[in-house]
């Protein structure tokens, strides 16, 4: 039992902090032999009783003996060679996995592979995972809870002074309400109600809240040159209500934050590093929802015998009122008005065929 | 500063020793990205192994003399601890959905567990930190932890935050004095007055940042409204400017609290700590910390998070470089004679649950 190879190490007995110069060897018959210099002392333990941690970069290995003594080894390569030779093919799964991880994270090739797989996972999750999670979340959220969120939002907007009582003619409001009721019946999206408000801060606008409240501003009603244009906008908002888009968007954004927390390992860093991707993704998701709502509106308008071009007309005028067409569609929460108007016109064309 | 040692010695009698930090950002990045991918592939289960691997890398690159530190936590114990915490949080979330009464009842049940978790977490952390074959240890008692955790939170709230510096002082003293290295217990010579000073400076600066920021924002928004030539009778505020301005104010306050308050508290806690007649000194500079945090934040956002491991190494390198171990020559070298109580470490810490939280 005379080991051919040995690594220098520092031996600590585990009771005092004093260190002793020593050598450590692993013999072919799987024994760990520690020879302490200066004193004629040798310690011999079966390899199975000694805890040799997996390698991390080139940090010193602290080898723990059963009685609490520790050997610090700096020469990782020789230690690993002796260890492998002694184990033969009998390395445990943990040991083999540890070696695999070290091979991966000690080379740039391994790190590049890890980065590529991470990017693929993040992309797939963004593209399919988050929307699927959102669908699930929307399915399990009771409509009452959603309605409560929407009511809170509406109250908040009211209290902040964003929404003032509508000045629209009562007859016109009644007609629009009646048309909206008809629209709800025809599309099967029953859980929705229409609110009119004077809202100078929002300008010409219409939006849907969780739970089905649809807000139409007086400014939008004034912008419309034909009542059918308002119906087109309402049909679009009803599309948001039917698809529970606001709730889905909340769920998608939150699931991305969870992914980023796993990515960075720290919620606060995740919140920081997800700022840019989150903005981009939120916009992308929201544009997908706008397209869905546009298609919903086009379908309804065709059914009701209204030309889908009405939607395109009012969208163009809206874009002008809000300061020109937004060309930067990637950063915009709505697809460009021109693109949407074109889609509406195409829908109208299809109906003629 | 009341930095004199208990038996009449001053810091001048001590030998100043520096720590060495040999970690490399690129090396740590590789470990980090492999950790990330394995965590994603195992749906989070690997996170406990990832944590131990990252921490072993960092500990293994901090040297005092010719010895590096050692982190020995069992990842399976950390995973069990995380599952336990996750189950508790999910249950809490469910009660919140059911009704506020159940939620409050659940909080009332969980609150007495907080001191227990604090003690477990710190002793798990310290018992798995080793140097020269000796483990650190924490023996805080439940009732002391109960005083400095839930009770002092309530005290802070009731006094509108006036008791906050005192409770942070008490918490630090509790965490330090109950810690040990081998058989030697840590001591704490800090004073509550210093905590009040640090919090007072922070309160004043944060107040100035808020008020100054809000005034600047109002001026900027007014100027923007007039510059755009909007309707003078009913100028509409620019929402984008408002959001960006608010974000800048919050960022400035957060950066100040991190670079000043947190860094000063950490410096003071270490500089007031003793280990027998050994002492420590840490003086983190506010401008350097501010630069590190601000540039890290920008780089993390710009690289979609990929800079995170480099950022971690940058801050750690600075802190470790500034750290001084003041060794008492009259106590014999720390190399010899820190006798370890047998059985205080190892088995009992490795088993059961490894609860680790940021405290």
Interface residues (C-beta under 8 A of the other chain):
Chain A: X10 X12 X13 X14 X15 X16 X17 X18 X19 X53 X56 X57 X59 X60 X62 X64 X68 X69 X70 X72 X101 X104 X105 X106 X107 X108 X110 X111 X114 X115 X117 X118 X121 X145 X200 X201 X260 X262 X263 X264 X265 X266 X269 X270 X272 X273 X274 X275 X276 X277
Chain B: X27 X29 X30 X31 X33 X34 X35 X36 X37 X38 X39 X40 X41 X44 X47 X50 X51 X53 X54 X56 X57 X59 X60 X61 X66 X67 X68 X70 X72 X97 X130 X131 X132 X133 X134 X182 X234 X236 X237 X297 X300 X301 X302 X303 X304 X305 X308 X334 X335 X336 X337 X338 X339 X340 X342 X345 X346
